[in-house]
Structure formats: structure tokens, C-alpha cells
């Protein structure tokens, strides 16, 4: 009997391994994944504008920036000053797997504002969890930290409304 049970366990484990392999190959294309499995996103087809402070797309990081407490209602985006006003962190909520990518971050000195152009992650199956994700970037030279800053997150994908955040003066 021990042999029959061992054989049944072995067959069950082999079937489970095959099922996991099939699911894993269907979730991401090997050419579109980093070694750790995170999807990569190509730069936008149109080149970045002259005002864009990014030299390459910036993928959001899961969690909140060091030293920044969660603010407001869960699910509501917010921003915080970092490094004595030299940097800004913008926090949004969504899946912990399909992280949004900022393709452009521009400062607007006329309105003391920052505009962030965001695309969804490509070739990644999203999870239904709701976690904080953030981008951290240098404060654009056109932005005055000692005044209220308007931050607009503009989603490149249809179906997502733009989000506006007010960042109090540093």
C-alpha cells in the first residue's frame, strides 16, 4: 500500500507542477520580463518633451517612501516632500503586480505644478489587491517648494480619469 500511495502522491505532484508551469507561461512573455519576473515597459513612442525631467520611464515602487506615513483615505492618491523639498514622492493605490510607469514628469512654473504622464504595465496579469505604490523624483527646477504645488497624474490609457493632488508648501 505504501507504494500505491507514494505513486499517487508523485503523480499528483507532477500534475500540479505541470499546471503551475502552464499558468506561469500564460501570465508573462519571457521576452517582456526581467529576471525577477517584473514586466518591462518600452519608452513612449513619441520622444519625451524638453521639459520632461525623466531620462527613462520610471516604474512605481510598492509601498510608501521611507519616513512618509500613509495619508487620507485608502485608495486616495497623495504626495509628500522628501529630502527637505529636493524630491517629491507621489503615492497611488492599485495592484502590487502590475505597477504603473511614469513616462514623463514635467514642471510648470506658470502654475507651480507637476504633470505626470502614466501608462499601465504591459503584459502583466494584475492582482485584485489594493496597495500603495509610489514614484520618487527630483523636484523640477520650475517648481517652488515653498508654495502649494498642484500635481496632475494623467493616465495614457482610456478609462482612467486624471487625478489631481495638492501638495502643501514645504
DRENMARDREN-947604 format. One record per residue: residue number from 1; residue in one letter; x, y, z of N, C-alpha, C in turn. Coordinates in Angstrom, 1 decimal. Layout:
DRENMARDREN-947604
pt pos=NUM&code=A&npx=X&npy=Y&npz=Z&capx=X&capy=Y&capz=Z&cpx=X&cpy=Y&cpz=Z
...
//
This chain:
DRENMARDREN-947604
pt pos=1&code=X&npx=0.8&npy=-1.2&npz=0.0&capx=0.0&capy=0.0&capz=0.0&cpx=0.8&cpy=1.3&cpz=0.0
pt pos=2&code=X&npx=2.0&npy=1.2&npz=0.7&capx=2.8&capy=2.4&capz=0.7&cpx=3.3&cpy=2.8&cpz=-0.7
pt pos=3&code=X&npx=3.5&npy=1.8&npz=-1.6&capx=3.9&capy=2.0&capz=-2.9&cpx=2.8&cpy=2.7&cpz=-3.7
pt pos=4&code=X&npx=1.6&npy=2.2&npz=-3.6&capx=0.4&capy=2.8&capz=-4.3&cpx=0.2&cpy=4.3&cpz=-3.8
pt pos=5&code=X&npx=0.4&npy=4.6&npz=-2.5&capx=0.2&capy=6.0&capz=-2.0&cpx=1.3&cpy=6.8&cpz=-2.5
pt pos=6&code=X&npx=2.6&npy=6.3&npz=-2.5&capx=3.7&capy=7.1&capz=-3.0&cpx=3.5&cpy=7.4&cpz=-4.5
pt pos=7&code=X&npx=3.1&npy=6.5&npz=-5.2&capx=2.9&capy=6.7&capz=-6.7&cpx=1.8&cpy=7.7&cpz=-6.9
pt pos=8&code=X&npx=0.7&npy=7.7&npz=-6.1&capx=-0.4&capy=8.6&capz=-6.2&cpx=0.1&cpy=10.1&cpz=-5.9
pt pos=9&code=X&npx=0.9&npy=10.2&npz=-4.8&capx=1.5&capy=11.5&capz=-4.4&cpx=2.4&cpy=12.0&cpz=-5.5
pt pos=10&code=X&npx=3.2&npy=11.1&npz=-6.1&capx=4.1&capy=11.5&capz=-7.1&cpx=3.4&cpy=12.0&cpz=-8.4
pt pos=11&code=X&npx=2.4&npy=11.3&npz=-8.8&capx=1.6&capy=11.7&capz=-9.9&cpx=0.9&cpy=13.0&cpz=-9.6
pt pos=12&code=X&npx=0.3&npy=13.2&npz=-8.4&capx=-0.3&capy=14.4&capz=-8.1&cpx=0.6&cpy=15.6&cpz=-8.1
pt pos=13&code=X&npx=1.8&npy=15.4&npz=-7.6&capx=2.8&capy=16.5&capz=-7.6&cpx=3.3&cpy=16.8&cpz=-9.0
pt pos=14&code=X&npx=3.4&npy=15.8&npz=-9.9&capx=3.8&capy=16.1&capz=-11.3&cpx=2.7&cpy=16.9&cpz=-12.0
pt pos=15&code=X&npx=1.4&npy=16.5&npz=-11.7&capx=0.3&capy=17.2&capz=-12.4&cpx=0.2&cpy=18.7&cpz=-11.9
pt pos=16&code=X&npx=0.5&npy=18.9&npz=-10.6&capx=0.5&capy=20.2&capz=-10.0&cpx=1.6&cpy=21.0&cpz=-10.6
pt pos=17&code=X&npx=2.8&npy=20.5&npz=-10.7&capx=3.9&capy=21.2&capz=-11.3&cpx=3.6&cpy=21.6&cpz=-12.8
pt pos=18&code=X&npx=3.0&npy=20.7&npz=-13.5&capx=2.6&capy=21.0&capz=-14.9&cpx=1.6&cpy=22.1&cpz=-15.0
pt pos=19&code=X&npx=0.6&npy=22.1&npz=-14.1&capx=-0.4&capy=23.1&capz=-14.1&cpx=0.2&cpy=24.5&cpz=-13.7
pt pos=20&code=X&npx=1.1&npy=24.5&npz=-12.8&capx=1.8&capy=25.8&capz=-12.4&cpx=2.6&cpy=26.3&cpz=-13.6
pt pos=21&code=X&npx=3.3&npy=25.4&npz=-14.3&capx=4.1&capy=25.8&capz=-15.4&cpx=3.3&cpy=26.4&cpz=-16.5
pt pos=22&code=X&npx=2.1&npy=25.8&npz=-16.8&capx=1.2&capy=26.3&capz=-17.8&cpx=0.7&cpy=27.7&cpz=-17.4
pt pos=23&code=X&npx=0.3&npy=27.9&npz=-16.2&capx=-0.2&capy=29.2&capz=-15.7&cpx=0.9&cpy=30.2&cpz=-15.8
pt pos=24&code=X&npx=2.1&npy=29.9&npz=-15.4&capx=3.2&capy=30.8&capz=-15.4&cpx=3.5&cpy=31.3&cpz=-16.8
pt pos=25&code=X&npx=3.5&npy=30.4&npz=-17.8&capx=3.8&capy=30.7&capz=-19.1&cpx=2.7&cpy=31.6&cpz=-19.8
pt pos=26&code=X&npx=1.5&npy=31.5&npz=-19.3&capx=0.5&capy=32.3&capz=-19.8&cpx=0.4&cpy=33.7&cpz=-19.2
pt pos=27&code=X&npx=1.1&npy=33.9&npz=-18.1&capx=1.0&capy=35.2&capz=-17.5&cpx=2.0&cpy=36.3&cpz=-18.0
pt pos=28&code=X&npx=3.1&npy=35.8&npz=-18.5&capx=4.1&capy=36.8&capz=-19.0&cpx=4.9&cpy=36.2&cpz=-20.1
pt pos=29&code=X&npx=5.3&npy=37.0&npz=-21.0&capx=6.1&capy=36.6&capz=-22.1&cpx=7.6&cpy=36.7&cpz=-21.6
pt pos=30&code=X&npx=8.4&npy=35.7&npz=-21.8&capx=9.7&capy=35.7&capz=-21.3&cpx=10.5&cpy=36.9&cpz=-21.8
pt pos=31&code=X&npx=10.3&npy=37.3&npz=-23.1&capx=11.0&capy=38.4&capz=-23.6&cpx=10.6&cpy=39.7&cpz=-23.0
pt pos=32&code=X&npx=9.4&npy=39.8&npz=-22.3&capx=9.0&capy=41.1&capz=-21.7&cpx=9.1&cpy=41.1&cpz=-20.2
pt pos=33&code=X&npx=9.9&npy=40.2&npz=-19.6&capx=10.1&capy=40.1&capz=-18.2&cpx=11.5&cpy=40.2&cpz=-17.8
pt pos=34&code=X&npx=11.7&npy=40.9&npz=-16.7&capx=13.1&capy=40.9&capz=-16.1&cpx=13.3&cpy=39.6&cpz=-15.4
pt pos=35&code=X&npx=14.5&npy=39.4&npz=-14.9&capx=14.9&capy=38.2&capz=-14.2&cpx=13.9&cpy=37.9&cpz=-13.0
pt pos=36&code=X&npx=13.5&npy=39.0&npz=-12.3&capx=12.7&capy=38.8&capz=-11.2&cpx=11.2&cpy=38.6&cpz=-11.5
pt pos=37&code=X&npx=10.9&npy=38.7&npz=-12.8&capx=9.5&capy=38.5&capz=-13.2&cpx=8.7&cpy=39.7&cpz=-13.5
pt pos=38&code=X&npx=9.2&npy=40.9&npz=-13.1&capx=8.5&capy=42.1&capz=-13.3&cpx=8.5&cpy=42.5&cpz=-14.8
pt pos=39&code=X&npx=7.4&npy=42.9&npz=-15.3&capx=7.3&capy=43.3&capz=-16.7&cpx=8.1&cpy=44.6&cpz=-16.9
pt pos=40&code=X&npx=8.6&npy=44.7&npz=-18.1&capx=9.3&capy=45.9&capz=-18.5&cpx=8.3&cpy=46.6&cpz=-19.5
pt pos=41&code=X&npx=8.5&npy=47.9&npz=-19.5&capx=7.7&capy=48.7&capz=-20.4&cpx=8.6&cpy=49.5&cpz=-21.3
pt pos=42&code=X&npx=8.3&npy=49.5&npz=-22.6&capx=9.1&capy=50.3&capz=-23.5&cpx=8.8&cpy=51.8&cpz=-23.4
pt pos=43&code=X&npx=9.8&npy=52.6&npz=-23.7&capx=9.6&capy=54.0&capz=-23.6&cpx=8.5&cpy=54.4&cpz=-24.6
pt pos=44&code=X&npx=7.9&npy=55.6&npz=-24.3&capx=6.8&capy=56.0&capz=-25.2&cpx=7.2&cpy=56.2&cpz=-26.6
pt pos=45&code=X&npx=6.4&npy=55.9&npz=-27.6&capx=6.8&capy=56.0&capz=-29.0&cpx=7.1&cpy=57.4&cpz=-29.4
pt pos=46&code=X&npx=6.4&npy=58.4&npz=-28.9&capx=6.8&capy=59.8&capz=-29.1&cpx=7.9&cpy=60.1&cpz=-28.1
pt pos=47&code=X&npx=8.9&npy=60.8&npz=-28.6&capx=10.0&capy=61.2&capz=-27.7&cpx=9.6&cpy=62.1&cpz=-26.6
pt pos=48&code=X&npx=10.3&npy=62.1&npz=-25.4&capx=9.9&capy=62.9&capz=-24.3&cpx=10.1&cpy=64.4&cpz=-24.7
pt pos=49&code=X&npx=9.3&npy=65.2&npz=-24.1&capx=9.4&capy=66.7&capz=-24.3&cpx=10.6&cpy=67.3&cpz=-23.7
pt pos=50&code=X&npx=11.0&npy=68.5&npz=-24.0&capx=12.1&capy=69.1&capz=-23.5&cpx=12.0&cpy=69.4&cpz=-22.0
pt pos=51&code=X&npx=10.7&npy=69.5&npz=-21.5&capx=10.5&capy=69.8&capz=-20.1&cpx=10.5&cpy=68.5&cpz=-19.2
pt pos=52&code=X&npx=10.6&npy=67.4&npz=-19.8&capx=10.5&capy=66.1&capz=-19.1&cpx=11.8&cpy=65.9&cpz=-18.3
pt pos=53&code=X&npx=11.6&npy=65.7&npz=-17.0&capx=12.8&capy=65.5&capz=-16.1&cpx=13.3&cpy=64.1&cpz=-16.1
pt pos=54&code=X&npx=12.5&npy=63.2&npz=-16.7&capx=13.0&capy=61.8&capz=-16.7&cpx=13.9&cpy=61.5&cpz=-17.9
pt pos=55&code=X&npx=14.9&npy=60.7&npz=-17.7&capx=15.7&capy=60.3&capz=-18.8&cpx=15.3&cpy=58.9&cpz=-19.3
pt pos=56&code=X&npx=14.5&npy=58.2&npz=-18.5&capx=13.9&capy=56.9&capz=-18.9&cpx=12.6&cpy=56.7&cpz=-18.1
pt pos=57&code=X&npx=11.7&npy=55.8&npz=-18.6&capx=10.5&capy=55.6&capz=-17.8&cpx=10.8&cpy=55.2&cpz=-16.4
pt pos=58&code=X&npx=9.9&npy=55.6&npz=-15.5&capx=10.1&capy=55.3&capz=-14.0&cpx=8.9&cpy=54.4&cpz=-13.6
pt pos=59&code=X&npx=9.2&npy=53.2&npz=-13.2&capx=8.2&capy=52.3&capz=-12.7&cpx=7.9&cpy=52.5&cpz=-11.2
pt pos=60&code=X&npx=6.7&npy=52.5&npz=-10.9&capx=6.3&capy=52.7&capz=-9.5&cpx=6.9&cpy=51.6&cpz=-8.6
pt pos=61&code=X&npx=7.1&npy=51.9&npz=-7.3&capx=7.6&capy=51.0&capz=-6.3&cpx=6.5&cpy=50.7&cpz=-5.3
pt pos=62&code=X&npx=6.4&npy=49.4&npz=-4.9&capx=5.3&capy=49.0&capz=-4.0&cpx=5.7&cpy=49.5&cpz=-2.6
pt pos=63&code=X&npx=4.7&npy=50.1&npz=-1.9&capx=4.9&capy=50.6&capz=-0.5&cpx=4.8&cpy=52.1&cpz=-0.5
pt pos=64&code=X&npx=5.3&npy=52.6&npz=0.6&capx=5.4&capy=54.1&capz=0.8&cpx=6.8&cpy=54.5&cpz=1.0
pt pos=65&code=X&npx=7.2&npy=55.7&npz=0.6&capx=8.6&capy=56.1&capz=0.7&cpx=9.0&cpy=56.1&cpz=2.2
pt pos=66&code=X&npx=10.3&npy=55.9&npz=2.4&capx=10.8&capy=55.8&capz=3.8&cpx=10.5&cpy=57.2&cpz=4.5
pt pos=67&code=X&npx=10.0&npy=57.1&npz=5.7&capx=9.7&capy=58.3&capz=6.5&cpx=8.4&cpy=58.9&cpz=6.2
pt pos=68&code=X&npx=7.6&npy=58.4&npz=5.2&capx=6.3&capy=59.0&capz=4.9&cpx=5.2&cpy=58.1&cpz=5.3
pt pos=69&code=X&npx=4.3&npy=58.6&npz=6.2&capx=3.1&capy=57.9&capz=6.6&cpx=2.0&cpy=58.0&cpz=5.6
pt pos=70&code=X&npx=1.2&npy=56.9&npz=5.5&capx=0.0&capy=56.9&capz=4.6&cpx=-0.9&cpy=58.1&cpz=5.0
pt pos=71&code=X&npx=-1.5&npy=58.7&npz=4.1&capx=-2.3&capy=59.9&capz=4.3&cpx=-3.7&cpy=59.7&cpz=3.7
pt pos=72&code=X&npx=-4.7&npy=60.3&npz=4.3&capx=-6.0&capy=60.3&capz=3.7&cpx=-6.7&cpy=59.0&cpz=3.7
pt pos=73&code=X&npx=-7.7&npy=58.8&npz=2.9&capx=-8.4&capy=57.6&capz=2.7&cpx=-7.6&cpy=56.6&cpz=1.9
pt pos=74&code=X&npx=-7.7&npy=55.3&npz=2.3&capx=-7.1&capy=54.2&capz=1.5&cpx=-7.6&cpy=54.3&cpz=0.1
pt pos=75&code=X&npx=-6.8&npy=54.3&npz=-0.9&capx=-7.2&capy=54.4&capz=-2.3&cpx=-7.0&cpy=55.8&cpz=-2.9
pt pos=76&code=X&npx=-6.9&npy=56.8&npz=-2.0&capx=-6.8&capy=58.2&capz=-2.5&cpx=-5.3&cpy=58.5&cpz=-2.6
pt pos=77&code=X&npx=-4.9&npy=59.1&npz=-3.8&capx=-3.5&capy=59.4&capz=-4.0&cpx=-3.1&cpy=60.6&cpz=-3.2
pt pos=78&code=X&npx=-1.8&npy=60.7&npz=-2.9&capx=-1.3&capy=61.8&capz=-2.1&cpx=0.2&cpy=62.0&cpz=-2.5
pt pos=79&code=X&npx=0.7&npy=63.1&npz=-2.1&capx=2.1&capy=63.4&capz=-2.4&cpx=2.8&cpy=63.9&cpz=-1.1
pt pos=80&code=X&npx=4.1&npy=63.8&npz=-1.1&capx=4.9&capy=64.2&capz=0.1&cpx=6.2&cpy=64.8&cpz=-0.4
pt pos=81&code=X&npx=6.7&npy=65.7&npz=0.4&capx=8.1&capy=66.3&capz=0.1&cpx=9.1&cpy=65.3&cpz=0.8
pt pos=82&code=X&npx=10.2&npy=65.1&npz=0.1&capx=11.3&capy=64.3&capz=0.6&cpx=12.6&cpy=65.2&cpz=0.5
pt pos=83&code=X&npx=13.6&npy=64.8&npz=1.3&capx=14.9&capy=65.4&capz=1.3&cpx=14.8&cpy=66.9&cpz=1.3
pt pos=84&code=X&npx=14.1&npy=67.4&npz=2.3&capx=13.9&capy=68.9&capz=2.5&cpx=13.5&cpy=69.6&cpz=1.3
pt pos=85&code=X&npx=12.5&npy=69.1&npz=0.5&capx=12.0&capy=69.7&capz=-0.6&cpx=12.7&cpy=69.5&cpz=-1.9
pt pos=86&code=X&npx=13.8&npy=68.7&npz=-1.9&capx=14.6&capy=68.5&capz=-3.1&cpx=13.9&cpy=67.4&cpz=-4.0
pt pos=87&code=X&npx=13.1&npy=66.6&npz=-3.3&capx=12.4&capy=65.5&capz=-4.0&cpx=10.9&cpy=65.5&cpz=-3.7
pt pos=88&code=X&npx=10.1&npy=64.9&npz=-4.6&capx=8.7&capy=64.7&capz=-4.4&cpx=8.4&cpy=63.2&cpz=-4.5
pt pos=89&code=X&npx=7.5&npy=62.7&npz=-3.7&capx=7.0&capy=61.3&capz=-3.8&cpx=5.5&cpy=61.4&cpz=-4.1
pt pos=90&code=X&npx=5.0&npy=60.7&npz=-5.1&capx=3.6&capy=60.6&capz=-5.4&cpx=3.1&cpy=59.2&cpz=-5.2
pt pos=91&code=X&npx=2.1&npy=59.0&npz=-4.3&capx=1.6&capy=57.7&capz=-4.0&cpx=0.2&cpy=57.5&cpz=-4.6
pt pos=92&code=X&npx=0.0&npy=56.4&npz=-5.3&capx=-1.3&capy=56.0&capz=-5.8&cpx=-1.5&cpy=54.6&cpz=-5.2
pt pos=93&code=X&npx=-2.7&npy=54.1&npz=-5.4&capx=-3.1&capy=52.7&capz=-5.0&cpx=-3.5&cpy=51.9&cpz=-6.2
pt pos=94&code=X&npx=-3.2&npy=50.6&npz=-6.0&capx=-3.6&capy=49.6&capz=-7.1&cpx=-2.9&cpy=48.3&cpz=-6.8
pt pos=95&code=X&npx=-2.8&npy=47.5&npz=-7.9&capx=-2.3&capy=46.2&capz=-7.9&cpx=-0.8&cpy=46.2&cpz=-7.5
pt pos=96&code=X&npx=-0.4&npy=45.2&npz=-6.7&capx=1.0&capy=45.1&capz=-6.3&cpx=1.9&cpy=44.4&cpz=-7.4
pt pos=97&code=X&npx=1.2&npy=43.9&npz=-8.4&capx=1.9&capy=43.2&capz=-9.5&cpx=2.1&cpy=44.1&cpz=-10.8
pt pos=98&code=X&npx=1.0&npy=44.7&npz=-11.2&capx=1.1&capy=45.5&capz=-12.5&cpx=1.3&cpy=46.9&cpz=-12.1
pt pos=99&code=X&npx=2.5&npy=47.3&npz=-12.0&capx=2.9&capy=48.7&capz=-11.5&cpx=2.9&cpy=49.7&cpz=-12.6
pt pos=100&code=X&npx=2.3&npy=50.8&npz=-12.4&capx=2.2&capy=51.9&capz=-13.5&cpx=3.6&cpy=52.4&cpz=-13.7
pt pos=101&code=X&npx=3.8&npy=53.0&npz=-14.9&capx=5.0&capy=53.5&capz=-15.4&cpx=4.9&cpy=55.0&cpz=-15.7
pt pos=102&code=X&npx=5.7&npy=55.9&npz=-15.1&capx=5.7&capy=57.3&capz=-15.4&cpx=6.6&cpy=57.5&cpz=-16.6
pt pos=103&code=X&npx=6.0&npy=57.9&npz=-17.8&capx=6.8&capy=58.1&capz=-19.0&cpx=7.3&cpy=59.6&cpz=-19.0
pt pos=104&code=X&npx=6.6&npy=60.5&npz=-18.5&capx=7.1&capy=61.9&capz=-18.4&cpx=6.7&cpy=62.5&cpz=-17.1
pt pos=105&code=X&npx=7.6&npy=63.4&npz=-16.6&capx=7.3&capy=64.2&capz=-15.4&cpx=7.8&cpy=65.6&cpz=-15.8
pt pos=106&code=X&npx=6.8&npy=66.5&npz=-15.8&capx=7.1&capy=67.9&capz=-16.2&cpx=6.7&cpy=68.9&cpz=-15.2
pt pos=107&code=X&npx=7.5&npy=69.9&npz=-15.0&capx=7.2&capy=71.0&capz=-14.1&cpx=6.6&cpy=72.1&cpz=-14.9
pt pos=108&code=X&npx=5.7&npy=72.9&npz=-14.3&capx=5.1&capy=74.0&capz=-14.9&cpx=5.2&cpy=75.2&cpz=-14.0
pt pos=109&code=X&npx=6.1&npy=76.1&npz=-14.3&capx=6.4&capy=77.3&capz=-13.4&cpx=5.2&cpy=78.3&cpz=-13.4
pt pos=110&code=X&npx=4.4&npy=78.4&npz=-14.5&capx=3.3&capy=79.3&capz=-14.6&cpx=2.3&cpy=79.0&cpz=-13.5
pt pos=111&code=X&npx=2.1&npy=77.7&npz=-13.2&capx=1.1&capy=77.3&capz=-12.2&cpx=1.7&cpy=76.6&cpz=-11.0
pt pos=112&code=X&npx=3.0&npy=76.6&npz=-10.9&capx=3.7&capy=75.8&capz=-9.8&cpx=3.1&cpy=74.4&cpz=-9.7
pt pos=113&code=X&npx=3.2&npy=73.7&npz=-10.8&capx=2.6&capy=72.4&capz=-11.0&cpx=3.5&cpy=71.4&cpz=-11.5
pt pos=114&code=X&npx=3.1&npy=70.1&npz=-11.3&capx=3.8&capy=69.0&capz=-11.9&cpx=2.8&cpy=68.1&cpz=-12.6
pt pos=115&code=X&npx=3.1&npy=67.7&npz=-13.8&capx=2.3&capy=66.8&capz=-14.6&cpx=3.0&cpy=65.5&cpz=-14.8
pt pos=116&code=X&npx=2.4&npy=64.4&npz=-14.5&capx=3.0&capy=63.1&capz=-14.6&cpx=2.1&cpy=62.3&cpz=-15.6
pt pos=117&code=X&npx=2.8&npy=61.8&npz=-16.7&capx=2.1&capy=61.0&capz=-17.7&cpx=2.4&cpy=59.6&cpz=-17.4
pt pos=118&code=X&npx=1.3&npy=58.8&npz=-17.2&capx=1.4&capy=57.4&capz=-16.7&cpx=0.8&cpy=56.4&cpz=-17.6
pt pos=119&code=X&npx=1.5&npy=55.3&npz=-17.8&capx=0.9&capy=54.2&capz=-18.6&cpx=0.8&cpy=53.0&cpz=-17.7
pt pos=120&code=X&npx=-0.1&npy=52.1&npz=-18.0&capx=-0.2&capy=50.8&capz=-17.3&cpx=0.9&cpy=49.9&cpz=-17.7
pt pos=121&code=X&npx=1.2&npy=49.0&npz=-16.8&capx=2.2&capy=48.0&capz=-17.1&cpx=1.7&cpy=47.1&cpz=-18.2
pt pos=122&code=X&npx=2.6&npy=46.6&npz=-19.0&capx=2.2&capy=45.8&capz=-20.2&cpx=2.6&cpy=44.3&cpz=-19.9
pt pos=123&code=X&npx=1.7&npy=43.4&npz=-20.4&capx=2.0&capy=42.0&capz=-20.4&cpx=2.1&cpy=41.4&cpz=-19.0
pt pos=124&code=X&npx=1.3&npy=42.0&npz=-18.1&capx=1.3&capy=41.5&capz=-16.7&cpx=-0.1&cpy=41.3&cpz=-16.3
pt pos=125&code=X&npx=-0.4&npy=40.1&npz=-15.7&capx=-1.7&capy=39.8&capz=-15.1&cpx=-1.8&cpy=40.5&cpz=-13.7
pt pos=126&code=X&npx=-2.8&npy=41.4&npz=-13.6&capx=-2.9&capy=42.2&capz=-12.4&cpx=-3.6&cpy=41.4&cpz=-11.3
pt pos=127&code=X&npx=-3.2&npy=41.7&npz=-10.0&capx=-3.9&capy=41.1&capz=-8.9&cpx=-5.0&cpy=42.0&cpz=-8.4
pt pos=128&code=X&npx=-5.9&npy=41.5&npz=-7.6&capx=-7.0&capy=42.3&capz=-7.1&cpx=-6.7&cpy=43.0&cpz=-5.8
pt pos=129&code=X&npx=-5.5&npy=43.0&npz=-5.4&capx=-5.1&capy=43.7&capz=-4.1&cpx=-5.0&cpy=45.2&cpz=-4.3
pt pos=130&code=X&npx=-5.1&npy=45.9&npz=-3.2&capx=-5.0&capy=47.4&capz=-3.2&cpx=-3.9&cpy=47.8&cpz=-2.3
pt pos=131&code=X&npx=-2.8&npy=48.2&npz=-2.9&capx=-1.6&capy=48.5&capz=-2.1&cpx=-1.1&cpy=49.9&cpz=-2.5
pt pos=132&code=X&npx=-0.4&npy=50.6&npz=-1.6&capx=0.3&capy=51.9&capz=-2.1&cpx=1.4&cpy=51.6&cpz=-3.0
pt pos=133&code=X&npx=1.6&npy=52.4&npz=-4.0&capx=2.7&capy=52.3&capz=-5.0&cpx=3.1&cpy=53.8&cpz=-5.2
pt pos=134&code=X&npx=4.4&npy=54.0&npz=-5.3&capx=4.9&capy=55.4&capz=-5.4&cpx=6.0&cpy=55.6&cpz=-6.5
pt pos=135&code=X&npx=6.1&npy=56.9&npz=-6.9&capx=7.2&capy=57.3&capz=-7.7&cpx=7.9&cpy=58.4&cpz=-6.9
pt pos=136&code=X&npx=9.2&npy=58.4&npz=-6.9&capx=10.1&capy=59.4&capz=-6.2&cpx=10.9&cpy=60.0&cpz=-7.3
pt pos=137&code=X&npx=10.9&npy=61.4&npz=-7.3&capx=11.7&capy=62.1&capz=-8.3&cpx=12.2&cpy=63.4&cpz=-7.8
pt pos=138&code=X&npx=13.2&npy=63.9&npz=-8.5&capx=13.7&capy=65.3&capz=-8.1&cpx=12.6&cpy=66.3&cpz=-8.3
pt pos=139&code=X&npx=12.6&npy=67.3&npz=-7.5&capx=11.6&capy=68.4&capz=-7.7&cpx=12.1&cpy=69.2&cpz=-8.9
pt pos=140&code=X&npx=11.2&npy=69.3&npz=-9.9&capx=11.5&capy=70.0&capz=-11.1&cpx=12.0&cpy=71.5&cpz=-10.8
pt pos=141&code=X&npx=13.0&npy=72.0&npz=-11.5&capx=13.5&capy=73.3&capz=-11.2&cpx=12.5&cpy=74.4&cpz=-11.4
pt pos=142&code=X&npx=11.4&npy=74.1&npz=-12.1&capx=10.4&capy=75.1&capz=-12.3&cpx=9.4&cpy=75.2&cpz=-11.2
pt pos=143&code=X&npx=9.5&npy=74.3&npz=-10.2&capx=8.5&capy=74.2&capz=-9.1&cpx=9.2&cpy=74.9&cpz=-7.9
pt pos=144&code=X&npx=8.3&npy=75.7&npz=-7.2&capx=8.7&capy=76.4&capz=-6.0&cpx=8.2&cpy=75.6&cpz=-4.8
pt pos=145&code=X&npx=9.1&npy=75.0&npz=-4.0&capx=8.6&capy=74.2&capz=-2.9&cpx=7.9&cpy=74.9&cpz=-1.7
pt pos=146&code=X&npx=8.2&npy=76.2&npz=-1.6&capx=7.6&capy=77.0&capz=-0.5&cpx=6.2&cpy=77.5&cpz=-0.9
pt pos=147&code=X&npx=5.6&npy=77.0&npz=-1.9&capx=4.2&capy=77.3&capz=-2.3&cpx=3.5&cpy=76.1&cpz=-2.6
pt pos=148&code=X&npx=2.1&npy=76.1&npz=-2.6&capx=1.3&capy=75.0&capz=-2.9&cpx=1.6&cpy=74.5&cpz=-4.3
pt pos=149&code=X&npx=1.7&npy=73.2&npz=-4.5&capx=2.0&capy=72.6&capz=-5.8&cpx=0.8&cpy=71.7&cpz=-6.2
pt pos=150&code=X&npx=0.4&npy=71.9&npz=-7.4&capx=-0.7&capy=71.0&capz=-8.0&cpx=0.0&cpy=69.9&cpz=-8.8
pt pos=151&code=X&npx=-0.3&npy=68.7&npz=-8.5&capx=0.3&capy=67.5&capz=-9.2&cpx=-0.9&cpy=66.9&cpz=-9.9
pt pos=152&code=X&npx=-0.7&npy=66.7&npz=-11.2&capx=-1.8&capy=66.0&capz=-12.0&cpx=-1.2&cpy=64.7&cpz=-12.6
pt pos=153&code=X&npx=-1.9&npy=63.6&npz=-12.3&capx=-1.5&capy=62.3&capz=-12.9&cpx=-2.4&cpy=62.1&cpz=-14.1
pt pos=154&code=X&npx=-1.8&npy=62.1&npz=-15.2&capx=-2.5&capy=61.9&capz=-16.5&cpx=-2.3&cpy=60.5&cpz=-17.0
pt pos=155&code=X&npx=-3.4&npy=59.7&npz=-17.1&capx=-3.3&capy=58.3&capz=-17.5&cpx=-3.4&cpy=58.3&cpz=-19.0
pt pos=156&code=X&npx=-2.4&npy=57.6&npz=-19.6&capx=-2.4&capy=57.4&capz=-21.1&cpx=-3.5&cpy=56.4&cpz=-21.6
pt pos=157&code=X&npx=-3.9&npy=55.6&npz=-20.7&capx=-4.9&capy=54.5&capz=-21.0&cpx=-6.3&cpy=55.1&cpz=-20.9
pt pos=158&code=X&npx=-7.1&npy=54.8&npz=-21.9&capx=-8.5&capy=55.2&capz=-21.8&cpx=-9.2&cpy=54.5&cpz=-20.6
pt pos=159&code=X&npx=-10.2&npy=55.2&npz=-20.0&capx=-10.9&capy=54.6&capz=-18.9&cpx=-10.4&cpy=55.0&cpz=-17.6
pt pos=160&code=X&npx=-9.3&npy=55.7&npz=-17.5&capx=-8.8&capy=56.1&capz=-16.2&cpx=-8.8&cpy=57.7&cpz=-16.2
pt pos=161&code=X&npx=-9.6&npy=58.2&npz=-15.2&capx=-9.6&capy=59.7&capz=-15.2&cpx=-8.3&cpy=60.3&cpz=-14.6
pt pos=162&code=X&npx=-8.0&npy=61.5&npz=-15.0&capx=-6.8&capy=62.1&capz=-14.4&cpx=-7.1&cpy=62.3&cpz=-12.9
pt pos=163&code=X&npx=-6.0&npy=62.3&npz=-12.1&capx=-6.1&capy=62.6&capz=-10.7&cpx=-5.3&cpy=63.8&cpz=-10.4
pt pos=164&code=X&npx=-5.8&npy=64.7&npz=-9.5&capx=-5.2&capy=65.9&capz=-9.1&cpx=-4.9&cpy=65.9&cpz=-7.6
pt pos=165&code=X&npx=-3.7&npy=66.2&npz=-7.2&capx=-3.2&capy=66.1&capz=-5.8&cpx=-2.7&cpy=67.5&cpz=-5.5
pt pos=166&code=X&npx=-3.0&npy=68.0&npz=-4.3&capx=-2.4&capy=69.3&capz=-3.8&cpx=-1.4&cpy=69.0&cpz=-2.8
pt pos=167&code=X&npx=-0.1&npy=69.4&npz=-3.1&capx=1.0&capy=69.2&capz=-2.1&cpx=1.2&cpy=70.5&cpz=-1.4
pt pos=168&code=X&npx=1.0&npy=70.6&npz=-0.1&capx=1.2&capy=71.8&capz=0.7&cpx=2.7&cpy=72.2&cpz=0.6
pt pos=169&code=X&npx=2.9&npy=73.5&npz=0.8&capx=4.2&capy=74.1&capz=0.7&cpx=5.1&cpy=73.4&cpz=1.7
pt pos=170&code=X&npx=6.4&npy=73.3&npz=1.4&capx=7.4&capy=72.6&capz=2.2&cpx=7.6&cpy=73.4&cpz=3.5
//
